Amino acid sequence: MKKISVLTFILATTVVFGQKVSDYKYISIPQTFRDFEKNSYDLDNSLAKALKSKGYIVIQEGKDQWPSEIEKNSCSFAVGNISNKSSFLRNKVELEFKDCNGKVIFSSKGNSNLKEYKEGYQDALKLSLVSLPASRPLENIQITKVESPNVETVKKNEESASSTVSESKSGKYTNGKLSLQKIQVDANQFILADGGSSVPFAVFKTSSKKDVFRVKLSDGSSTIGYFENGNIVIDVPQSNGEFAKEVFSSK
């Protein structure tokens, strides 16, 4: 039962790991932002226009106007917001996008020297949008809200994991210090998880080369990993800019 609950928690939370705003096709923004209820300074229209120019489809209408593609899945779109961070001498805004679990997947601040409110806020928003990537949506956003364990889903993923050629029967690996469970999320992604932690040790996603993976570690750093002689190897980034080879052998 512990195995089921740990796996379900990981599936519900760690697929979000490394999720980017550019992974989304749809973004929902309100007609009026909370910090600008008295005067919107046309920020809603400016943001909508900017998002469309970067390939996003903007949703501002009520649910009855939503595309059928997202109507039944509240995790298939990101939610945008603009906050007022102005100081006495500068007009400042913070642009944020969150996923369905409220996790911030993009944040950027912009500030302007222009003193007129509308021009200043518009200028600040423009600056905050500079680093926003264009939409390169995934075919299927694999984020779900955290919910009760689904035994059937867990069973299917366990069966998938057990059929993977490159792992041992138990799916357990160790580097002598940590004992981790290898969990196959789908054909293109697996996780090394510590049952005693709510955050996975590492998330592996396939690359263009067989048995070489793009890896996101629990501290947020990105690196590569690969299979070698039945072991899982991770190039762990060091503080000096070098990489240390961390080998996890099957148990």
C-alpha contacts under 8 A as a table, 3 or more apart, distances in Angstrom:
res1	aa1	res2	aa2	distance
1	M	4	I	5.09
1	M	5	S	6.30
2	K	5	S	5.21
2	K	6	V	6.08
3	K	6	V	5.29
3	K	7	L	6.08
3	K	195	G	7.97
4	I	7	L	5.25
4	I	8	T	6.10
4	I	149	P	7.18
4	I	151	V	7.09
4	I	154	V	6.34
5	S	8	T	5.21
5	S	9	F	6.12
5	S	149	P	6.03
6	V	9	F	5.20
6	V	10	I	6.24
6	V	195	G	6.45
7	L	10	I	5.09
7	L	11	L	6.16
7	L	154	V	6.87
7	L	183	I	7.63
8	T	11	L	5.01
8	T	12	A	6.06
8	T	149	P	5.50
8	T	150	N	7.11
8	T	154	V	6.42
9	F	12	A	5.09
9	F	13	T	6.10
9	F	146	V	7.12
9	F	149	P	7.55
9	F	198	S	7.82
10	I	13	T	5.26
10	I	14	T	5.23
10	I	15	V	7.54
10	I	198	S	7.60
10	I	199	V	7.62
10	I	200	P	7.15
11	L	14	T	5.88
11	L	15	V	6.07
11	L	185	V	7.11
12	A	15	V	6.72
12	A	143	I	7.07
12	A	144	T	5.57
12	A	145	K	6.23
12	A	146	V	5.11
12	A	147	E	7.33
13	T	16	V	5.87
13	T	17	F	7.41
13	T	143	I	7.65
13	T	144	T	7.49
13	T	145	K	7.65
13	T	146	V	6.61
14	T	17	F	4.79
14	T	199	V	7.38
14	T	200	P	7.01
14	T	203	V	7.88
15	V	18	G	7.91
15	V	19	Q	7.68
15	V	142	Q	6.30
15	V	143	I	5.91
16	V	19	Q	5.16
16	V	142	Q	7.51
16	V	143	I	5.73
17	F	203	V	7.56
17	F	216	K	7.64
18	G	216	K	6.94
18	G	220	G	7.83
19	Q	23	D	6.97
19	Q	105	I	6.64
20	K	23	D	5.41
20	K	24	Y	7.70
20	K	105	I	5.63
20	K	106	F	7.13
21	V	24	Y	5.74
21	V	78	A	7.12
21	V	97	F	7.04
21	V	105	I	5.86
21	V	106	F	6.20
21	V	133	P	7.67
21	V	135	S	7.54
22	S	25	K	7.64
22	S	133	P	5.94
22	S	134	A	5.91
22	S	135	S	4.37
22	S	136	R	5.26
22	S	137	P	6.21
23	D	135	S	6.47
23	D	136	R	5.49
23	D	137	P	4.20
23	D	138	L	5.31
23	D	141	I	7.49
24	Y	27	I	7.26
24	Y	56	Y	7.59
24	Y	76	S	7.26
24	Y	77	F	6.10
24	Y	78	A	6.75
24	Y	135	S	6.38
24	Y	136	R	6.94
24	Y	137	P	4.65
24	Y	138	L	6.67
24	Y	141	I	7.37
25	K	55	G	7.67
25	K	56	Y	5.34
25	K	57	I	6.04
25	K	77	F	6.94
25	K	135	S	6.23
25	K	136	R	7.26
25	K	137	P	5.05
25	K	138	L	7.87
26	Y	56	Y	5.80
26	Y	57	I	4.77
26	Y	58	V	5.91
26	Y	59	I	6.98
26	Y	76	S	7.30
26	Y	77	F	4.85
26	Y	78	A	6.59
27	I	56	Y	6.71
27	I	57	I	6.25
27	I	58	V	5.09
27	I	59	I	6.03
27	I	77	F	5.36
27	I	78	A	4.79
27	I	79	V	5.60
27	I	80	G	6.64
28	S	58	V	5.80
28	S	59	I	4.51
28	S	60	Q	5.99
28	S	77	F	6.90
28	S	78	A	6.23
28	S	79	V	4.79
28	S	80	G	6.04
29	I	44	D	7.56
29	I	48	A	7.80
29	I	58	V	7.16
29	I	59	I	6.33
29	I	60	Q	5.57
29	I	79	V	6.03
29	I	80	G	5.05
29	I	81	N	6.48
30	P	33	F	6.12
30	P	44	D	7.40
30	P	60	Q	5.78
30	P	80	G	7.88
30	P	81	N	7.64
31	Q	44	D	6.32
31	Q	60	Q	6.16
32	T	36	F	6.71
32	T	37	E	5.96
32	T	40	S	6.38
32	T	44	D	6.54
33	F	36	F	5.25
33	F	37	E	6.08
33	F	40	S	7.17
33	F	44	D	7.46
33	F	81	N	6.61
33	F	82	I	6.37
33	F	83	S	7.54
34	R	37	E	5.38
34	R	83	S	7.68
35	D	82	I	7.61
35	D	83	S	5.77
35	D	84	N	5.74
36	F	39	N	5.32
36	F	40	S	4.91
36	F	41	Y	7.74
36	F	84	N	7.49
37	E	40	S	6.17
40	S	43	L	5.81
40	S	44	D	7.05
41	Y	117	Y	7.66
41	Y	118	K	5.13
41	Y	121	Y	7.33
41	Y	122	Q	7.58
42	D	45	N	5.55
42	D	46	S	6.29
42	D	118	K	7.83
42	D	122	Q	8.00
43	L	46	S	4.99
43	L	47	L	5.97
43	L	121	Y	7.69
43	L	122	Q	6.65
43	L	125	L	7.70
44	D	47	L	5.28
44	D	48	A	6.14
45	N	48	A	5.06
45	N	49	K	6.08
46	S	49	K	5.17
46	S	50	A	6.17
46	S	122	Q	7.70
47	L	50	A	5.06
47	L	51	L	6.08
47	L	125	L	7.82
48	A	51	L	5.21
48	A	52	K	6.23
48	A	58	V	6.23
49	K	52	K	5.21
49	K	53	S	6.29
50	A	53	S	5.11
50	A	54	K	6.55
50	A	129	L	7.83
51	L	54	K	5.16
51	L	55	G	6.56
51	L	56	Y	5.37
51	L	57	I	7.40
51	L	58	V	7.06
52	K	55	G	5.10
52	K	56	Y	4.98
52	K	57	I	6.06
52	K	58	V	6.83
53	S	56	Y	7.41
54	K	133	P	7.36
54	K	134	A	4.58
54	K	135	S	6.14
55	G	134	A	6.08
55	G	135	S	5.20
55	G	136	R	8.00
56	Y	134	A	7.54
56	Y	135	S	5.61
59	I	66	W	7.09
61	E	64	D	7.74
61	E	65	Q	5.75
61	E	66	W	7.06
62	G	65	Q	5.58
62	G	66	W	6.91
63	K	66	W	5.09
63	K	71	E	7.27
66	W	70	I	6.95
66	W	71	E	5.91
67	P	70	I	5.86
67	P	71	E	6.16
68	S	71	E	4.96
68	S	72	K	7.44
69	E	72	K	7.46
69	E	73	N	7.93
70	I	73	N	5.12
70	I	74	S	6.68
70	I	76	S	5.90
70	I	77	F	7.31
71	E	74	S	7.16
73	N	76	S	5.69
74	S	77	F	6.65
74	S	100	C	6.43
75	C	78	A	7.42
75	C	99	D	6.75
75	C	100	C	4.97
75	C	141	I	7.40
75	C	143	I	6.04
75	C	144	T	6.23
75	C	145	K	7.42
76	S	140	N	7.92
76	S	141	I	5.83
76	S	143	I	7.69
77	F	99	D	7.14
77	F	100	C	7.63
78	A	97	F	6.20
78	A	98	K	5.61
78	A	99	D	4.97
78	A	100	C	6.92
79	V	97	F	5.34
79	V	98	K	5.28
79	V	99	D	6.47
79	V	100	C	7.79
80	G	95	L	7.41
80	G	96	E	5.71
80	G	97	F	4.41
80	G	98	K	6.64
81	N	95	L	5.98
81	N	96	E	5.37
81	N	97	F	6.45
82	I	93	V	6.46
82	I	94	E	5.62
82	I	95	L	4.76
82	I	96	E	6.48
83	S	93	V	5.50
83	S	94	E	5.10
83	S	95	L	6.63
84	N	92	K	6.26
84	N	93	V	4.80
84	N	94	E	6.62
85	K	91	N	7.41
85	K	92	K	4.91
85	K	93	V	5.09
85	K	94	E	6.59
86	S	89	L	7.92
86	S	90	R	5.84
86	S	91	N	4.64
86	S	92	K	4.31
86	S	93	V	6.70
86	S	111	N	7.92
87	S	90	R	5.30
87	S	91	N	6.57
87	S	92	K	7.14
89	L	113	N	7.58
89	L	115	K	7.64
90	R	111	N	6.50
90	R	112	S	5.88
90	R	113	N	5.59
90	R	114	L	7.41
90	R	115	K	7.09
90	R	120	G	7.98
91	N	111	N	5.62
91	N	112	S	5.38
91	N	113	N	6.91
91	N	114	L	7.30
91	N	115	K	7.22
91	N	117	Y	7.11
91	N	120	G	5.56
91	N	121	Y	5.82
91	N	124	A	6.79
92	K	109	K	7.24
92	K	110	G	5.71
92	K	111	N	4.16
92	K	112	S	6.40
92	K	120	G	7.98
92	K	121	Y	6.70
92	K	124	A	5.83
93	V	109	K	5.78
93	V	110	G	5.56
93	V	111	N	6.46
93	V	121	Y	6.99
93	V	124	A	6.11
93	V	125	L	6.36
93	V	128	S	7.63
94	E	107	S	7.02
94	E	108	S	5.73
94	E	109	K	4.32
94	E	110	G	6.46
94	E	125	L	7.83
94	E	128	S	7.09
95	L	106	F	7.94
95	L	107	S	5.61
95	L	108	S	5.24
95	L	109	K	6.14
95	L	125	L	7.49
95	L	128	S	6.47
95	L	129	L	7.79
96	E	104	V	6.86
96	E	105	I	7.73
96	E	106	F	5.62
96	E	107	S	4.47
96	E	108	S	6.64
97	F	104	V	5.85
97	F	105	I	5.82
97	F	106	F	5.22
97	F	107	S	6.61
98	K	101	N	7.64
98	K	102	G	5.36
98	K	103	K	5.20
98	K	104	V	4.35
98	K	105	I	5.42
98	K	106	F	7.12
99	D	102	G	5.40
99	D	103	K	5.49
99	D	104	V	6.71
99	D	105	I	6.78
100	C	103	K	7.38
100	C	143	I	7.87
100	C	144	T	7.70
100	C	145	K	6.77
101	N	145	K	6.02
101	N	146	V	7.79
104	V	107	S	7.03
106	F	132	L	7.94
108	S	128	S	5.25
108	S	129	L	7.37
108	S	131	S	7.50
109	K	124	A	7.79
109	K	125	L	7.96
109	K	127	L	7.63
109	K	128	S	5.01
110	G	123	D	7.96
110	G	124	A	4.45
110	G	125	L	5.94
110	G	126	K	7.43
110	G	127	L	5.01
110	G	128	S	4.37
111	N	120	G	7.91
111	N	121	Y	7.86
111	N	123	D	7.47
111	N	124	A	4.48
111	N	125	L	7.79
111	N	127	L	7.20
111	N	128	S	7.94
112	S	115	K	7.97
112	S	120	G	5.51
112	S	121	Y	7.22
112	S	123	D	5.96
112	S	124	A	5.05
113	N	120	G	6.86
114	L	117	Y	7.71
114	L	119	E	6.53
114	L	120	G	4.64
114	L	123	D	7.69
115	K	119	E	7.66
115	K	120	G	5.93
116	E	119	E	5.55
116	E	120	G	5.60
117	Y	120	G	5.01
117	Y	121	Y	5.88
118	K	121	Y	5.34
118	K	122	Q	6.01
119	E	122	Q	5.15
119	E	123	D	5.98
120	G	123	D	5.10
120	G	124	A	6.11
121	Y	124	A	5.00
121	Y	125	L	6.07
122	Q	125	L	5.14
122	Q	126	K	6.18
123	D	126	K	5.07
123	D	127	L	6.38
124	A	127	L	5.17
124	A	128	S	6.28
125	L	128	S	5.03
125	L	129	L	6.30
126	K	129	L	5.26
126	K	130	V	6.80
127	L	130	V	5.46
128	S	131	S	6.90
128	S	132	L	7.77
129	L	132	L	5.20
138	L	141	I	5.94
149	P	154	V	7.82
150	N	153	T	5.43
150	N	154	V	6.27
151	V	154	V	5.07
151	V	155	K	6.00
152	E	155	K	5.06
152	E	156	K	6.30
153	T	156	K	5.24
153	T	157	N	6.34
154	V	157	N	5.18
154	V	158	E	6.07
155	K	158	E	5.09
155	K	159	E	6.18
156	K	159	E	5.11
156	K	160	S	6.20
157	N	160	S	4.89
157	N	161	A	6.08
157	N	183	I	7.66
157	N	184	Q	6.34
157	N	185	V	6.23
157	N	186	D	7.39
158	E	161	A	5.02
158	E	162	S	6.13
158	E	183	I	7.24
158	E	184	Q	7.28
159	E	162	S	5.13
159	E	163	S	6.32
160	S	163	S	5.31
160	S	164	T	6.72
160	S	184	Q	6.33
160	S	186	D	7.50
161	A	164	T	5.49
161	A	171	G	7.59
161	A	182	K	7.66
161	A	183	I	5.84
161	A	184	Q	4.56
161	A	185	V	7.73
162	S	167	E	7.70
162	S	169	K	6.38
162	S	170	S	7.84
162	S	171	G	7.22
164	T	167	E	6.01
165	V	168	S	7.90
166	S	227	F	7.52
166	S	230	G	6.28
167	E	171	G	5.72
167	E	182	K	7.87
167	E	230	G	7.02
167	E	250	S	7.18
168	S	171	G	5.09
168	S	172	K	7.11
168	S	250	S	5.98
168	S	251	K	7.26
170	S	251	K	7.27
171	G	181	Q	5.83
171	G	182	K	5.12
171	G	183	I	7.32
171	G	250	S	7.17
171	G	251	K	7.79
172	K	179	S	6.96
172	K	180	L	5.66
172	K	181	Q	4.59
172	K	182	K	5.96
172	K	250	S	5.78
172	K	251	K	5.58
173	Y	179	S	5.83
173	Y	180	L	5.23
173	Y	181	Q	6.33
173	Y	182	K	7.19
173	Y	232	I	7.98
173	Y	248	F	5.40
173	Y	249	S	5.17
173	Y	250	S	4.35
173	Y	251	K	5.53
174	T	177	K	6.84
174	T	178	L	5.42
174	T	179	S	4.52
174	T	180	L	6.07
174	T	247	V	7.97
174	T	248	F	4.79
174	T	249	S	5.40
174	T	250	S	6.60
174	T	251	K	6.93
175	N	178	L	5.82
175	N	179	S	7.19
175	N	246	E	7.21
175	N	247	V	5.80
175	N	248	F	4.52
175	N	249	S	6.34
176	G	179	S	7.54
178	L	194	D	7.88
179	S	194	D	6.85
180	L	192	L	5.80
180	L	193	A	5.30
180	L	194	D	5.00
180	L	195	G	7.46
181	Q	191	I	7.81
181	Q	192	L	5.47
181	Q	193	A	5.17
181	Q	194	D	6.45
181	Q	195	G	7.58
182	K	190	F	6.89
182	K	191	I	5.63
182	K	192	L	4.67
182	K	193	A	6.54
183	I	190	F	5.49
183	I	191	I	5.12
183	I	192	L	6.46
183	I	193	A	7.47
184	Q	187	A	7.39
184	Q	189	Q	6.36
184	Q	190	F	4.21
184	Q	191	I	6.43
185	V	188	N	7.78
185	V	189	Q	5.52
185	V	190	F	5.07
185	V	191	I	7.10
186	D	189	Q	5.35
186	D	190	F	6.83
188	N	205	K	5.76
188	N	206	T	5.31
189	Q	203	V	7.36
189	Q	204	F	5.53
189	Q	205	K	4.55
189	Q	206	T	6.41
190	F	203	V	6.20
190	F	204	F	5.30
190	F	205	K	6.79
191	I	200	P	6.83
191	I	201	F	7.68
191	I	202	A	5.91
191	I	203	V	4.65
191	I	204	F	5.99
192	L	200	P	6.24
192	L	201	F	5.64
192	L	202	A	5.30
192	L	203	V	6.54
193	A	197	S	7.76
193	A	199	V	7.51
193	A	200	P	4.50
193	A	201	F	5.30
193	A	202	A	7.00
194	D	197	S	5.50
194	D	198	S	7.97
194	D	199	V	7.83
194	D	200	P	6.35
194	D	201	F	6.48
195	G	198	S	7.62
197	S	200	P	7.05
199	V	218	S	6.56
200	P	203	V	6.99
200	P	217	L	7.92
200	P	218	S	6.19
201	F	217	L	6.00
201	F	218	S	5.17
202	A	215	V	6.49
202	A	216	K	5.63
202	A	217	L	4.45
202	A	218	S	5.88
203	V	215	V	5.56
203	V	216	K	5.22
203	V	217	L	6.55
204	F	213	F	5.74
204	F	214	R	5.74
204	F	215	V	4.65
204	F	216	K	6.73
204	F	225	G	7.50
205	K	213	F	5.33
205	K	214	R	5.17
205	K	215	V	6.42
206	T	209	K	7.79
206	T	210	K	7.76
206	T	211	D	7.62
206	T	212	V	6.70
206	T	213	F	4.71
206	T	214	R	6.26
207	S	210	K	7.16
207	S	212	V	6.07
207	S	213	F	5.18
207	S	214	R	6.14
208	S	212	V	7.87
209	K	212	V	5.57
209	K	213	F	7.86
211	D	226	Y	5.47
211	D	227	F	5.68
212	V	224	I	7.11
212	V	225	G	5.88
212	V	226	Y	4.40
212	V	227	F	6.98
213	F	224	I	5.59
213	F	225	G	5.10
213	F	226	Y	5.89
214	R	222	S	7.40
214	R	223	T	6.24
214	R	224	I	4.80
214	R	225	G	6.48
215	V	222	S	5.67
215	V	223	T	5.17
215	V	224	I	5.09
215	V	225	G	6.14
215	V	234	I	7.99
216	K	220	G	6.23
216	K	221	S	5.92
216	K	222	S	4.66
216	K	223	T	6.54
217	L	220	G	5.43
217	L	221	S	5.47
217	L	222	S	6.29
217	L	223	T	7.80
218	S	221	S	7.40
221	S	237	P	7.70
223	T	234	I	7.63
223	T	235	D	6.35
223	T	236	V	6.86
223	T	237	P	7.17
224	I	234	I	6.18
224	I	235	D	5.93
225	G	232	I	7.09
225	G	233	V	5.41
225	G	234	I	4.28
225	G	235	D	6.21
226	Y	232	I	5.89
226	Y	233	V	5.34
226	Y	234	I	6.71
227	F	230	G	6.22
227	F	231	N	5.58
227	F	232	I	4.78
227	F	233	V	6.12
228	E	231	N	5.14
228	E	232	I	6.33
228	E	233	V	6.79
230	G	249	S	7.31
230	G	250	S	7.18
231	N	247	V	6.67
231	N	248	F	5.68
231	N	249	S	4.72
231	N	250	S	6.21
232	I	247	V	5.98
232	I	248	F	5.11
232	I	249	S	6.57
233	V	245	K	6.70
233	V	246	E	5.61
233	V	247	V	4.57
233	V	248	F	6.16
234	I	245	K	5.97
234	I	246	E	5.17
234	I	247	V	6.60
235	D	243	F	5.56
235	D	244	A	5.53
235	D	245	K	4.86
235	D	246	E	6.28
236	V	243	F	5.26
236	V	244	A	5.10
236	V	245	K	6.30
236	V	246	E	6.60
237	P	241	G	6.59
237	P	242	E	6.09
237	P	243	F	4.56
237	P	244	A	6.53
238	Q	241	G	5.47
238	Q	242	E	5.29
238	Q	243	F	5.47
238	Q	244	A	6.81
239	S	242	E	7.29
